[in-house]
Amino acid sequence: AFPLDGTPLINIMLRQLHQQGYSNGFINLHHLPEVISECLKKHCQEFPNSNLFLFKEETLSGSLVIKKALEHMAEDDLLFVINGDIFLEIPFKRMKNCLQINRADGVLLVRPKKCVADEGYRTLRIDGTTFKGRGNLPGKPVTSYKESFSPQSMGFMYPGVALFTRRIVDGISHINFFDSLEKDSFKIHVCNHDGLSLDIGDTNAYQNANWLYKEYYSKHVENCNSLSPDVDISPDSKVSHSIIWENVTITNNSVIDNCVITSNLTLDNVCYCNRIITKDEIQTP
């Protein structure tokens, strides 16, 4: 539900799916279901022929949602599996072509590891275009989002998008579907993605993702702010390089820099820098 340049991430991804002709979907409401449901209402208003099945699971397991999709799938149906905290422009046609040409059971989207932040993700073992399993668990903590590496030296990682046939969906027997992909006799190919790929895993990652997304879709990042709907900033206030969610009013000579301000707040005559400002508390990222 976190907005990128004013639009909740889930709405951005659902709009992308719908524009590619996919209107049936399955969503895990494990965390903050009321907030997610509100975002989905807005999507269904924009695309009234959307058909979304909502599940509220006790555990945050993508595999459980995938298995529940099985009862709605015909024998030749395909299922795109997409993480809820990522943004990228999904190459739907390339992934489908890869699956059909190779007569595979599934296709994993992969991308080169490019920075220190990517060290926190397991490297995939790939033989040509065939998935052979995951590498060892990462051993180093993430310390920086800026230092660059040669992609060839770091290998490939899974950015959160897969395409599965019914055979895989039916055969998943582990909480983490990667365990099933490794241990069972599935034919899995990979499809390389070299474009923008954003992962919202913590506050720093969210702020970084927001600006990268805004820059990616805008020639000019005006005023270095990212505003959701219904944001009112008085002329005597100064707000810079901040992400402001919906229904926020900032008045009376307030000064705010490099902050994330969540929904439904009124800030009057305040001065904040490098803060996360919520209705209940103010945090330092």
C-alpha angles and dihedrals in degrees: 000000000000108000124237108207090342101314122098111250093235090056091050092053095042090050089052091051092047093050088056091054100262112129103154117081146161120218132189111223094188096131125044094345094180092057093047092046090055090054090049091053089059091049093051090050089054093042108027094180092063114122110201124177112205124206127186105202127190090226130040095246122147089194092064092054091046090053092050089055088063095082090058096048127096118217094265098038121121126214125210110209114204129179114236096228102054139085128201137129099262115223093222097168095046091050093049092047090049091052095047098042093049094038086230130168091226147354127221120203109226135183135190118264106248111171146022091270088063091060087079091069127077116254115238121232108230130180106197101307096336124103112232101174142281128303125234122301112274114267102194128072120236109258105164141021095200111057113099129218135188106267090219092059095052102043128214133314138193111255095193109273128106138162118217135186120221088260091066094042090051092046100050107118103162135074088238107050090209088071089059093045090054100042103038129067099260125143105228125181129186132229118203121231119195099169133092112314121181128188122191104205104139141356096282091047090050094051091046092048092049094055094043090051092047093048091045093058100033130062089206127030097213118210090348091259132121112209131190121205121295098027116149120190117181117232091243093056125086120214122174137174092353135136112224123189126210128300098023127146122193117187149155106044095315117171118205127171132176095351138139110223116192128213132297101020137138115203115191124184095340135143119209133164128181094359141134105223117199133166092261106033149358117241135190111228 
